[in-house]
Amino acid sequence: MFGRLQLYIFIGILVFGSLTAGYYEWRKGIEREALLAYNELQLEQDMHDQETMKQQLEDINAKQKEVQVANDAEKKALKEKLEAISADLNSKETAANDRPASDVLKKTVNKLKDAVK
């Protein structure tokens, strides 16, 4: 039924097919390993970036707390100054020396008040 030539052709096709399938499997395996290595590097980089971001956020929070403490201290000092000024204005000596202010002084104070805003 089959001749020797046909048998060799059939075996050649089988060997060629097997070698081709083996080559493509080998190539796919290498691509898979390369992709796995790349994904592993990406994961390590992501973990490193997250750690860096966490450290930066901790630094920012520490600085924010320092600024908040300084701000509270300034608020307290300003409040004490305002209370001292208010106490001085409400004292009996100031009330005794009180007299109406001139229009020039009133206008100047109003202009300064508006300029500060």
DAZIHU-V278783 format. One record per helix or strand of 3 or more residues. SS is the DSSP state (a for helix, b for strand). FROM is the first residue (numbers start at 0). LEN is the number of residues. If there is no record, write none. Layout:
ss=SS from=FROM len=LEN
ss=SS from=FROM len=LEN
//
This chain:
ss=a from=3 len=86
ss=a from=91 len=5
ss=a from=102 len=14
//
